[in-house]
Amino acid sequence: MPIKFTLLASNRPKPAFQRKKEANCHMRIHFIAIGGSAMHNLALAMHDGGHEVSGSDDQILEPSKGRLLAAGILPSNHGWFPDQITEALDVIILGMHARPDNPELLRAQKLGLNVQSYPEFLFHATENQQRVVIGGSHGKTTVTSMLLHVLHGIGKKVNYMVGAQLEGFDRMVALDDQLDMAIFEGDEYLSSPIDRRPKFFWYKPHFAILTGIAWDHINVFPTEADYVSQFAKFIDTLAPNATLIWCEEDEKLQKIVAERTRTDIRCIPYRTPSHQPMANGQMRVAFDEDHHIETHLVGSHNIQNLSGARKLASILGISESIFDAEIVQFSGAARRLESLHSTKDFQAFRDFAHAPSKLKATTSGVKASYPDWELTAFFELHTFSSLNKDFLPSYVDSLRDADHAVVYYDPAVLSHKNMPKLDPAFIRDCFGEVTDLEIITSFKTLEKRFDSVPRKNHVLLMMSSGWFSGLDCEFDGP
């Protein structure tokens, strides 16, 4: 199904990315901190596009290491090497893992070279395309994944950047200046170590969606008001006459949309449709009296994301009937309420959850989908915010819907982040009156507790933005 867009006129000079492509020239691109999840995917995309790619990092782990090696662009040594920063480079992309005093960055600045953040590069690469941005404190990866899944199903090729590996896609980013649309997951975190603006300020989208706001990243936004204001500022960055889709169930978004100063922006709300779990483990979703689907998605927050993606797709010209036909095959993005194991008596899920609101939504949603089974929920304190004494009280009642709750953290992570020690009793108090709450700080104890979870009439939920210190979450047998 063709989707037509009217490109906005621009008198700005064409970006270097496009000028070089039109002249059939290859760019020389160097990645400082190439081993990151997003960075190595962009490096692979540029390499496949025929550009000359180099990079450096002080540590590169799997899967980045293996993928870069297979492409022939894995740095031969770990570390930073200023001598490879020369005037022959067209652009240097600076990753968040690098520090402001990185020796390669300092060399590039001394030479006056073109240093860009990851989102800045994405914008310049798609400056003459229609841009779609999915933002919000939670759900943005899922909504982006849903939209890409549907577009892939109908054969519509687009540029994209998404925060998870998707079935049917080779990588998490694609850039081709011959395409007419780019879909980006819009992150509110910093653009780079030397660019303190949120990433999504760069994209200037023609179409955007905001899924909701819940305070996060306390290391960057020390107050909730400061954090919320970033989303109001994001709306001001939208392209002229842009369309904003927003979740009308979110109180903070209600206020931001009502108080916006841009009258040229068309604002379209969405909300969670009626839904109920079915005996076969699926969810029946009724958009209205005449339209319903059955989906493998679990949890009310995923159904809310589904509604947002459906509304956005409609605005982009994809009919609701086509969206519904394609989305029933969507099983989720990696680590976004991903199924780890499934039998008639036992279900196990893994979710990239770390903010209090996401924990609460995920836990309550999974419990509602399996009301007759007991739920054991594991949560790892891993981010700077989740390990911060001032932020921890925000987790009150976030695990209340779990029958058994386990909160794990590795004291070594606190040491690595130069953060003060935490008292397990204090953490327990922060989570409120959870019926059965355990605080675990030993990996061996974590392994034993994981293995002890019943496999009969039970649901297991693993929530973290990390990997539980390398815990093996594989299951043997049916």
C-alpha positions as CSV (number, residue, x, y, z in Angstrom):
1,M,0.0,0.0,0.0
2,P,1.6,3.3,-1.1
3,I,1.8,6.1,1.5
4,K,2.3,9.5,0.1
5,F,3.8,12.5,1.9
6,T,4.3,16.1,1.0
7,L,7.9,17.0,1.8
8,L,8.4,20.5,3.3
9,A,10.4,22.9,1.3
10,S,13.8,23.9,2.7
11,N,16.3,26.5,1.6
12,R,19.0,25.1,3.8
13,P,22.1,23.6,2.2
14,K,21.8,19.9,1.7
15,P,23.5,18.0,4.6
16,A,27.0,16.5,3.9
17,F,25.5,13.0,4.1
18,Q,23.1,13.7,1.2
19,R,25.6,15.8,-0.9
20,K,28.1,13.0,-0.8
21,K,25.6,10.3,-1.6
22,E,24.3,12.4,-4.6
23,A,27.8,12.9,-5.8
24,N,28.4,9.1,-5.4
25,C,31.0,9.8,-2.8
26,H,31.7,7.9,0.3
27,M,31.9,9.5,3.7
28,R,34.7,8.9,6.2
29,I,33.0,8.4,9.5
30,H,34.6,7.7,12.9
31,F,32.7,6.6,15.9
32,I,34.0,7.4,19.4
33,A,32.5,4.7,21.6
34,I,31.5,2.5,18.8
35,G,30.6,-0.5,21.0
36,G,27.3,0.9,22.3
37,S,24.0,-0.7,21.4
38,A,22.8,2.2,19.2
39,M,26.3,3.3,18.1
40,H,27.4,-0.1,16.7
41,N,24.1,-0.5,14.8
42,L,24.5,2.9,13.2
43,A,28.1,2.0,12.3
44,L,26.9,-1.2,10.6
45,A,24.3,0.7,8.7
46,M,26.8,3.3,7.4
47,H,29.3,0.5,6.5
48,D,26.6,-1.3,4.5
49,G,25.8,2.0,2.8
50,G,29.3,2.0,1.3
51,H,30.9,4.5,3.7
52,E,34.3,4.2,5.3
53,V,33.8,3.5,8.9
54,S,36.3,3.4,11.8
55,G,35.8,3.5,15.5
56,S,37.2,3.1,19.0
57,D,36.1,2.1,22.5
58,D,37.6,1.1,25.8
59,Q,35.4,-1.9,26.0
60,I,33.2,-3.8,23.5
61,L,31.0,-6.6,24.6
62,E,28.7,-9.0,22.8
63,P,26.6,-8.8,20.6
64,S,28.3,-5.6,19.5
65,K,31.8,-7.2,19.3
66,G,30.7,-10.2,17.1
67,R,28.6,-8.0,14.7
68,L,31.4,-5.5,14.2
69,L,33.9,-8.3,13.7
70,A,31.7,-9.9,11.1
71,A,31.5,-6.6,9.2
72,G,35.3,-6.1,9.4
73,I,35.1,-2.8,11.4
74,L,35.9,-4.0,14.9
75,P,38.7,-1.9,16.4
76,S,41.9,-3.9,16.6
77,N,42.6,-2.7,20.1
78,H,40.6,-1.4,23.1
79,G,41.3,2.2,24.0
80,W,41.4,5.7,22.6
81,F,43.9,6.6,19.9
82,P,44.0,10.4,19.0
83,D,46.4,9.7,16.1
84,Q,43.5,8.3,14.1
85,I,41.6,11.6,14.3
86,T,42.7,13.5,11.2
87,E,41.3,16.1,8.9
88,A,40.5,13.3,6.4
89,L,37.4,12.5,8.4
90,D,34.1,13.9,7.2
91,V,32.3,13.5,10.5
92,I,32.9,12.1,14.0
93,I,30.0,10.7,15.9
94,L,30.3,10.9,19.6
95,G,28.7,8.3,21.8
96,M,27.3,8.8,25.3
97,H,29.8,6.3,26.7
98,A,32.7,8.7,26.0
99,R,33.7,11.4,28.5
100,P,34.1,15.1,27.7
101,D,37.9,14.7,28.2
102,N,38.1,11.8,25.8
103,P,41.5,12.2,24.1
104,E,40.1,11.5,20.6
105,L,37.3,14.1,21.2
106,L,39.9,16.7,22.4
107,R,42.0,16.0,19.3
108,A,38.9,16.5,17.0
109,Q,38.0,19.7,18.8
110,K,41.6,21.0,18.4
111,L,41.5,20.3,14.7
112,G,38.0,21.9,14.4
113,L,36.5,18.8,12.9
114,N,32.8,18.1,12.5
115,V,31.8,16.3,15.7
116,Q,28.1,15.3,15.9
117,S,26.0,13.5,18.4
118,Y,24.1,10.3,17.4
119,P,20.7,12.1,17.1
120,E,22.3,15.1,15.3
121,F,23.7,12.8,12.7
122,L,20.3,11.1,12.3
123,F,18.6,14.4,11.7
124,H,21.1,15.6,9.1
125,A,20.8,12.3,7.3
126,T,17.0,12.6,7.0
127,E,16.7,16.4,6.9
128,N,14.7,16.3,3.6
129,Q,12.5,13.4,4.6
130,Q,9.2,13.2,6.6
131,R,10.2,12.4,10.2
132,V,8.0,10.5,12.7
133,V,9.1,10.5,16.4
134,I,7.8,8.3,19.1
135,G,8.4,9.7,22.6
136,G,7.4,9.2,26.2
137,S,8.9,7.9,29.5
138,H,7.8,4.4,28.6
139,G,6.3,2.5,25.7
140,K,8.2,4.3,23.0
141,T,10.2,1.2,21.9
142,T,7.0,-0.9,21.8
143,V,5.1,1.7,19.8
144,T,8.0,2.2,17.4
145,S,8.3,-1.6,17.0
146,M,4.6,-1.9,16.3
147,L,4.6,0.7,13.6
148,L,7.7,-0.7,11.9
149,H,6.2,-4.2,12.1
150,V,3.1,-3.0,10.2
151,L,5.1,-1.0,7.6
152,H,7.3,-4.0,7.0
153,G,4.3,-6.2,6.6
154,I,2.8,-4.0,3.9
155,G,6.1,-3.6,2.1
156,K,6.7,0.1,2.9
157,K,10.5,0.8,3.4
158,V,11.4,3.5,5.8
159,N,14.5,4.7,7.6
160,Y,14.3,4.0,11.3
161,M,16.0,3.9,14.7
162,V,14.5,1.8,17.4
163,G,15.8,0.7,20.8
164,A,15.4,-3.0,20.5
165,Q,16.1,-5.8,18.0
166,L,13.0,-6.6,16.0
167,E,12.0,-9.8,14.2
168,G,12.4,-9.3,10.4
169,F,14.9,-6.5,10.8
170,D,18.7,-7.0,10.5
171,R,19.5,-4.2,12.9
172,M,18.1,-1.4,15.1
173,V,18.8,1.5,12.6
174,A,18.6,2.0,8.8
175,L,19.5,5.1,6.8
176,D,18.9,5.4,3.0
177,D,18.6,8.9,1.5
178,Q,16.5,7.5,-1.3
179,L,13.6,6.9,1.1
180,D,10.9,9.5,1.9
181,M,10.3,8.8,5.6
182,A,12.2,8.2,8.8
183,I,10.7,6.8,12.1
184,F,12.8,7.4,15.2
185,E,12.3,6.4,18.8
186,G,12.7,9.7,20.6
187,D,14.7,9.5,23.8
188,E,14.6,12.4,26.4
189,Y,18.1,11.5,27.7
190,L,21.2,13.6,26.8
191,S,22.4,13.7,23.2
192,S,26.1,13.3,24.0
193,P,28.7,14.1,26.7
194,I,29.1,17.6,25.3
195,D,25.5,18.1,24.2
196,R,23.2,18.2,27.2
197,R,20.0,18.6,25.2
198,P,17.6,15.6,25.1
199,K,18.0,13.5,22.0
200,F,14.5,14.1,20.7
201,F,15.0,17.8,20.5
202,W,17.1,17.2,17.4
203,Y,14.5,15.5,15.2
204,K,11.9,18.2,14.4
205,P,9.3,15.7,13.5
206,H,6.3,16.2,11.2
207,F,4.4,13.6,13.1
208,A,5.0,12.7,16.8
209,I,3.4,10.7,19.6
210,L,3.8,11.0,23.3
211,T,2.9,7.9,25.4
212,G,3.1,9.4,28.9
213,I,5.4,11.1,31.4
214,A,6.9,9.6,34.6
215,W,9.9,11.1,36.2
216,D,13.2,9.4,35.3
217,H,16.9,10.1,34.9
218,I,17.3,11.9,38.2
219,N,21.0,12.3,37.5
220,V,20.2,14.7,34.6
221,F,16.8,16.0,35.7
222,P,17.0,16.5,39.5
223,T,13.4,17.5,39.9
224,E,10.2,16.2,38.5
225,A,9.3,19.6,37.1
226,D,12.6,19.8,35.2
227,Y,12.0,16.4,33.7
228,V,8.4,17.1,32.7
229,S,9.4,20.4,31.1
230,Q,11.5,18.6,28.5
231,F,8.4,17.2,27.0
232,A,6.8,20.6,26.7
233,K,9.9,21.9,25.1
234,F,9.9,18.9,22.7
235,I,6.4,20.0,21.4
236,D,8.0,23.3,20.6
237,T,10.6,21.6,18.4
238,L,8.0,20.0,16.1
239,A,8.0,21.0,12.4
240,P,5.5,23.7,11.3
241,N,1.9,22.3,11.1
242,A,3.0,19.1,12.6
243,T,0.6,16.5,14.1
244,L,1.0,15.3,17.8
245,I,-0.8,12.2,19.0
246,W,-0.9,11.9,22.8
247,C,-2.3,9.7,25.5
248,E,-5.2,11.5,27.1
249,E,-5.1,9.3,30.2
250,D,-1.8,10.8,31.3
251,E,-2.4,13.8,33.6
252,K,1.0,15.4,32.9
253,L,0.3,15.3,29.2
254,Q,-3.1,16.7,29.7
255,K,-1.6,19.8,31.3
256,I,1.2,20.2,28.7
257,V,-1.1,19.9,25.7
258,A,-3.6,22.3,27.3
259,E,-0.9,24.9,27.9
260,R,1.0,24.6,24.7
261,T,1.8,27.8,22.8
262,R,2.0,26.4,19.3
263,T,-1.4,26.8,17.6
264,D,-0.3,25.3,14.3
265,I,0.1,21.8,15.9
266,R,-2.8,19.5,15.4
267,C,-3.3,17.4,18.6
268,I,-5.1,14.1,18.5
269,P,-5.7,12.1,21.7
270,Y,-5.9,8.3,22.2
271,R,-6.7,6.1,25.1
272,T,-6.7,2.5,26.2
273,P,-9.4,0.5,24.5
274,S,-11.6,-2.1,26.2
275,H,-9.8,-5.4,26.6
276,Q,-10.0,-8.7,28.4
277,P,-7.8,-11.9,28.7
278,M,-8.9,-15.0,27.0
279,A,-8.6,-18.7,28.0
280,N,-6.0,-19.3,25.3
281,G,-3.6,-16.7,26.9
282,Q,-4.4,-14.1,24.3
283,M,-6.0,-10.7,24.8
284,R,-9.3,-9.6,23.1
285,V,-9.1,-5.9,22.3
286,A,-12.3,-4.0,21.3
287,F,-11.6,-0.7,19.6
288,D,-15.3,-0.1,19.2
289,E,-18.4,-2.2,18.8
290,D,-17.5,-3.2,15.2
291,H,-13.7,-3.6,15.5
292,H,-11.8,-6.0,17.7
293,I,-8.7,-8.2,17.5
294,E,-7.1,-11.0,19.4
295,T,-3.4,-10.4,20.3
296,H,-0.6,-12.2,22.1
297,L,0.3,-8.9,23.8
298,V,0.1,-9.0,27.6
299,G,-0.8,-6.2,30.0
300,S,-3.0,-3.1,29.8
301,H,0.0,-0.8,29.1
302,N,0.7,-2.8,26.0
303,I,-2.9,-2.4,24.9
304,Q,-2.5,1.3,25.5
305,N,0.6,1.3,23.3
306,L,-1.3,-0.7,20.7
307,S,-4.0,2.0,20.6
308,G,-1.4,4.7,20.2
309,A,0.4,2.9,17.4
310,R,-2.9,2.3,15.6
311,K,-3.8,6.0,15.8
312,L,-0.4,7.1,14.5
313,A,-0.6,4.6,11.7
314,S,-4.0,5.9,10.7
315,I,-2.6,9.5,10.5
316,L,0.2,8.2,8.3
317,G,-2.4,6.8,5.9
318,I,-2.6,3.1,7.0
319,S,-6.2,2.1,7.4
320,E,-7.3,0.6,10.6
321,S,-8.3,-2.7,8.9
322,I,-4.8,-3.1,7.4
323,F,-3.2,-2.2,10.7
324,D,-5.3,-4.7,12.6
325,A,-4.6,-7.5,10.1
326,E,-0.8,-6.9,10.4
327,I,-0.5,-6.3,14.1
328,V,-2.0,-9.7,15.2
329,Q,1.3,-11.3,14.2
330,F,3.3,-8.9,16.4
331,S,4.9,-10.7,19.3
332,G,6.8,-7.8,20.8
333,A,10.3,-6.3,20.7
334,A,13.2,-7.9,22.5
335,R,13.1,-7.4,26.3
336,R,9.7,-5.6,26.0
337,L,7.5,-8.0,27.9
338,E,9.3,-10.7,25.9
339,S,8.2,-14.3,26.5
340,L,11.0,-16.4,28.0
341,H,9.1,-19.6,28.4
342,S,5.5,-20.7,27.9
343,T,3.6,-23.8,28.9
344,K,0.0,-24.5,29.8
345,D,1.0,-24.2,33.5
346,F,3.8,-21.6,33.5
347,Q,4.6,-18.3,31.8
348,A,7.9,-16.4,32.1
349,F,8.4,-12.8,30.8
350,R,11.3,-10.4,30.6
351,D,10.7,-6.6,30.5
352,F,13.0,-3.6,30.1
353,A,11.3,-1.9,33.1
354,H,13.1,0.3,35.6
355,A,10.9,3.4,36.2
356,P,8.3,3.1,39.0
357,S,5.3,3.7,36.7
358,K,6.5,1.1,34.3
359,L,7.0,-1.5,37.1
360,K,3.5,-0.8,38.4
361,A,2.0,-1.0,34.9
362,T,3.8,-4.2,33.9
363,T,3.2,-6.0,37.2
364,S,-0.5,-5.1,37.3
365,G,-1.0,-5.9,33.6
366,V,0.6,-9.3,33.8
367,K,-1.3,-10.2,37.0
368,A,-4.6,-9.1,35.3
369,S,-3.8,-11.4,32.3
370,Y,-3.3,-14.4,34.6
371,P,-5.6,-13.6,37.6
372,D,-5.8,-17.3,38.7
373,W,-2.1,-17.8,38.9
374,E,0.5,-16.6,41.4
375,L,3.0,-14.0,40.2
376,T,6.6,-13.8,41.2
377,A,8.2,-10.5,40.1
378,F,12.0,-9.9,40.1
379,F,13.3,-6.3,39.7
380,E,16.9,-5.2,39.5
381,L,18.0,-1.8,40.7
382,H,20.4,-0.9,38.0
383,T,20.1,2.6,36.7
384,F,21.4,5.7,38.5
385,S,17.9,6.8,39.3
386,S,16.8,3.5,40.8
387,L,19.9,3.4,43.0
388,N,19.5,6.9,44.2
389,K,18.3,7.3,47.8
390,D,16.2,10.4,46.9
391,F,14.5,8.6,44.0
392,L,13.9,5.2,45.6
393,P,10.8,6.3,47.6
394,S,9.1,6.8,44.2
395,Y,8.9,3.0,43.9
396,V,6.2,2.8,46.7
397,D,3.5,0.3,45.7
398,S,5.0,-0.4,42.3
399,L,5.2,-4.1,43.1
400,R,2.0,-4.4,45.1
401,D,0.2,-6.6,42.5
402,A,2.9,-9.3,42.7
403,D,2.2,-12.2,45.0
404,H,6.0,-12.5,45.6
405,A,8.5,-9.7,44.9
406,V,12.3,-9.8,44.7
407,V,14.4,-6.7,44.5
408,Y,18.0,-7.3,43.6
409,Y,21.0,-5.1,43.3
410,D,24.7,-5.6,43.1
411,P,26.7,-3.5,45.6
412,A,29.6,-3.5,43.1
413,V,27.4,-1.4,40.7
414,L,27.1,1.3,43.4
415,S,30.8,1.3,43.8
416,H,31.3,1.5,40.0
417,K,28.9,4.5,39.8
418,N,30.6,6.2,42.8
419,M,27.3,6.1,44.7
420,P,26.8,5.6,48.5
421,K,25.9,2.2,49.9
422,L,22.2,1.3,50.3
423,D,20.6,-0.3,53.4
424,P,18.3,-3.2,52.4
425,A,15.9,-2.2,55.1
426,F,15.6,1.3,53.6
427,I,14.9,-0.2,50.2
428,R,12.2,-2.5,51.7
429,D,10.5,0.5,53.2
430,C,10.6,2.4,49.9
431,F,8.6,-0.3,48.1
432,G,5.8,0.0,50.7
433,E,3.5,-2.7,51.9
434,V,4.3,-5.5,49.5
435,T,2.9,-8.8,50.8
436,D,6.1,-10.9,50.2
437,L,9.1,-8.7,49.4
438,E,12.8,-10.0,49.5
439,I,15.9,-7.8,49.1
440,I,18.8,-9.8,47.6
441,T,22.4,-8.5,47.1
442,S,24.2,-11.8,46.4
443,F,24.3,-13.3,42.9
444,K,24.3,-16.8,44.3
445,T,21.2,-16.1,46.4
446,L,19.6,-14.6,43.3
447,E,20.3,-17.8,41.3
448,K,18.8,-20.0,44.0
449,R,15.7,-17.8,44.3
450,F,15.2,-17.8,40.5
451,D,15.5,-21.6,40.5
452,S,13.0,-21.9,43.3
453,V,10.1,-20.2,41.4
454,P,7.2,-22.8,41.0
455,R,6.5,-24.1,37.5
456,K,2.9,-24.9,38.2
457,N,0.1,-22.3,37.9
458,H,2.6,-19.6,38.1
459,V,3.9,-16.5,36.2
460,L,7.5,-15.3,36.5
461,L,8.3,-11.6,35.6
462,M,11.9,-10.4,35.2
463,M,12.2,-6.6,35.1
464,S,15.4,-4.7,34.5
465,S,17.3,-2.3,32.2
466,G,20.3,-4.5,32.9
467,W,20.9,-8.3,32.9
468,F,20.7,-9.3,36.6
469,S,24.5,-9.6,36.7
470,G,24.4,-12.2,33.9
471,L,21.7,-14.5,35.4
472,D,20.9,-17.4,33.1
473,C,17.2,-17.0,32.4
474,E,17.0,-20.0,30.1
475,F,14.5,-22.8,30.9
476,D,15.1,-26.5,30.2
477,G,12.4,-28.8,29.0
478,P,8.8,-28.0,27.9
